[in-house]
Amino acid sequence: MTKFVISLPGTFRRDLTPTGRGRLLHALRGTDPREVGADPQDLEVLTLHEGEPVFTLRLEVEAEDSAEAEHSALAIAARALGEAGFDEHAALLGQPAVTSIDTT
């Protein structure tokens, strides 16, 4: 298995409250991408773009290939957003992108 960091852009269609943010981060625990690669990156699992309803999730997943990794990341993100109270209409996810690979 290979570790991948997948970046998922998204848009909130309603406000992310501090409580919702806490629930989202709790649901994403264990997917923090800081441990991937020989030169660990200081990436946050959730980046909010100031003044806009836009966000980026960066998730670490293990998979056989990049397509499986992207699919897994989308499933993790949808589940975590659901646990934070955001269904597929309240938080839209964009196209996932592989941003790091660790084959060691």
N, C-alpha and C positions, 0 to 999 in steps of 0.2 A: 504494500500500500504506500501511496505517496501522500504527503501533506501538501495541501493547497491553501493559499489565502485567496478568498473570493471577495471582490468588492461588489456590493449591490447598491445602486442608487435608488432613491425612492422619494416620494412626495407624500407628506401628511395632508389630508384633506380636512383635518380638524386639529386643534391645538394639542400639542404634547405637553401634558401637565407634569409637574415634578413627580407626582405619584406614578403616572404612566411611564415616565422615563425610568424610574426605579424598577418598576415591574418588567420593563423591556430589558434592562441591563441584567436583572436577576435571571430572566428566562434565557439570556444569551451566555450566561456564565459557562465557562469551559470552551468557548469558541474564540477566545481572545487570541489574536494572531501574533502576539509578541514573541513566541517561541520558535517561529519558523525560520529556517535558514541558518547558515553559518554566521551571518552577521545579523542578529536579531533586530528587527525594525521596531521602532516605538510607535506602533499603530494603535489607535483607539478602535474599539469594536463599533462605536457609534460616533459619527461626526454630524453635528447639526450646522447648517449653513446660516449664519446670523442674518436675521431679518427676512428670511425666506422659509417656506415650508418644506425645504429640500433637506434630505439626509443621505448619508452613506453608511452602510453597514460593512464591516470587514470581518469575515468569518473564516476561521481555520477549520478545514474538514479533511478527513482522510478518504481517499478514493482511488480507484484503479486508473482513472483517466480524468481529463479536464471536464468532459461532458457530465460524467457522474458527479464530480465535485460541484459543478454549477447547479445541478439538479438538487443535490443534498443541501447546498447553501440556501436555495430558494425555499425548500421545505422547512429548514430550521428557522429562517427569517419569518415565514408565514406563521409558523407555530408561535414564535416569540411575540410577534406583533399581536396575534390573537390573544395570548395570555395578558398582554398589556391593554387589551380592550380595543384593538384596531383590527377590523375585518378587512377583506380585500377592497372594500369601497372607501374605507377611512384612511388607508395607507397603501398607496400604489407602489409596486416594486418595478424597477426597470430591468434592463438586460444585465445579467451577471458577467463579470470579467475576472479572469485569473490574473492576480497581481503578484503572486509569489508561488514558487514550487520548491519543496524540500524532498529530495529523493534519498537522503541518507538514512 
